[in-house]
Amino acid sequence: MANQSKSFGLFSGTGASGASGVTSVTAGTGLTATPNPITATGTIAVETNGLVSTFTGTNGPLGSTANGSKVEMYDNSTFPSTTFTMVQPGRVGFSIDKASVNERFGLQNLATFDQISVSGTILTNCTSGALIFSGTGNGIFPSTFGTFDGGGLVICNGTNQSVNFTQAAFRVGSQLTNPSTPTTDFIQFNVGGTASGGNTRFTSFIVTVTQFSD
């Protein structure tokens, strides 16, 4: 086998390669590159801190305007949903409960110092009387939850009227409560007042959770 003048395949003979090396690799979402970008030698690792999980809802189910009812949460029986999206990198998860406990949105796998913010819009077309919307939190959430435009009050006139709400960013543990499960760490939105006719629904519902990062 000595003195071969030619070869094939992986053992091909002389000649310049047509390939060129990678000149730059930049880490995407959820990844850390060292250095970033990598232009020669480096490492890529999965991030464990600072990841952002988001729940983004659009039109929720039509619900009652009756005093004592809840603003209905999104349908959790159809996959993939056409009314909300979830991005859940890392450990944080979202839960929607439409069972007998009434319309709750919960969080799971939280840790102390994770940061949470919530915002959204509730729409109603109630025909008479007045409505007042409010939010209730449990567990790691503030018990009086959210700030509502106009104090959440709507004077019914049969047309579509919207109320925006926000909950400023806060840290898990700021309520002096350790994180638990979605059946403990949840929020719900209440309907009060003397209204009749029409319906209520979410037209926007956004929850953002940033994992603790030092």
N, C-alpha and C positions, 0 to 999 in steps of 0.2 A: 504493500500500500504506500510505499515511499515514493517521493518525487512526483506527487500529483501536481499537475499544472492547473487543474480546474476543480471546483467543488460546487455544491448546490445547497439550497435551503438555508438553514441556520449557519451553515459553514461556508457561506458564499465567499468567493474570492475577493480580490482587490476591487476597489471602487468606492467613490464617495457616497455617503448616505444622503438620501433626500429629505430626511426628517430633521426637525429642529427641536430644541429643548423648550420646556415651559419657561416663560419669562416672568410670570407673575400669577400668584394664586391668592385671592382675597376671601376671607371667611364670610360666609353668609349668616343669616339669622340663626341664632342658637349655637353658633360655633365660634371658637376663639382660635386665631392663628397667631403663632409666635415665630418670627415677626409677622406683622400684618401690613402689607402683603408679603407673602413668601416669594422671594426671587431666586433663592438657591436652596438652602437647607433650612427646614423648620419643622414645627409640629402643629397639628390641628386637634383641638379637644372640644368636647360638647360642654356648653355652658351649663352651670347649675344654679347660678345666681343672676338676678337681673332680668330673667325672662318675663315677657308680658303675655298674659292670657286675656282674651277678649271675647265677650258675648255681645253680638250685635243683632238686635231684633228689629223687624219692620212692623207690619200690621199683625196684631194679635187677634184672637177670636173676639167676636162681638159678645159682650156681656151685659148684665143687668145694670140699670141705674137705681135699683131699689136701695133704700137705706139699709146699711148693714151688710151689703154684698161686698165682694172683692173684685178688683180689676183682673180679668182672667189672664192667666199666663199663656205662653205659647204652647201649641199642641206638641206633645213629646211622643206621639205615637207613630208619626210618619218619618221615615228616613229615606233619602236626605230631606231635611226640612226646606220648604220654600219661603219661610217667613223669618228664619234666623240663621246665623252662622256662628260657629264657635272655633276659636283658635286657642289651643290648649297645650303649648309647649311646657315641658317640665312637669311638675307634680300637681298643679292646681286644676280642679275640675268643677264643672257647673252641674246643677241639678234643678229640674223643673218638676214641681209636684202639683198635680191636679186632683189629688185624692180628697178624702173627707176632711183633711186638715185645712183646706182652702188655699188655693193659688199661691204657692210659695216658691221663691227663687233662692236656692241654697248654694253654698260653696263647700268644697271638701279639699282635704290635703293641704290646708293652710298651715303657715308657721308664724310665730310671733315676728312682728315687724314687716310682714308682707303689707303692701300698700294697695288700698281699694278705693275706687271712685265709681260713682253711678250717676247716670243722667238719662233723661228720656222725655217723652211727650205722651199725655193721655188725651184722647179725643172723645167728646160726647155730643150727641144730638138730642138730648133730653128736651121734652116739649113743654113742660110746665114745672113750676116750683124752682128749687135751687139745689145744687149739688156742692159738696165740699169733699175734696180728695185729701188723703193723708197717707203717710207711710209709717209702717211699724217694723222695727228690727228686733232680732233676738240673737242671743249668743254674742258673737264678736261685733255685731252691728249696733249702732246707737239705737236705743229703744224708740225715740222719736226720730223717724228717719226721713231725711230729705227736706229741701226747701222748695216750696211750690209758688209759682207765680200767683200773685193776688191772694196768697194764703190758701190756694187751692179751691177758691170759691168760683162757681159758675152759676149765673142766672139763666135758667133754661128759656130758649126761644124757638126750639125746633131746628135750628141751623147747627152746622158743625162748629164746635168751639174747642180749642185746644188749651191745655195747661201743661207748661213745662216744669220739670223738677230736676234738681241736682243734689248730689251729696258730695260735699268737698272731700278730697282725698284724705284718708285716715289710715293709721297703721293698726294691724291686728294686734290686740293686746291693749290698745288705748282705752278700751272699756273695762279694763282690769279683769278680762275674761279670756281664758285660754281657748284656742281654736278646738273645735270638736268635729261634728259631722253635719251634713246638710239638713238633717232634721232638727238641729239646734242652731246652726249658723245660717239664718235665712232672713229675707225681707218679704213683705207683702204690702199691697196698696189697697186702701180701704175707700169705700163709697159711703158718704153720709149725706144727710139733708132730707128734703121733702119732695124731691123730683119724681116725676112720673113720665112714662113714655120714652122711646128712644133707647140707645145703647151706649156703652162705653167700650173703649179698646185702647191698647197701646198702639201708637204709630211709630214710636221709636223707643228703644230700650237698650242701653249700652252699659256694660259692666267691664271695668278694666282692673286686672289684678297684676301687680308687679311683684315678683318674688324678691324677697329681701336680698340685698346685695351690699356688701361692705366695701 
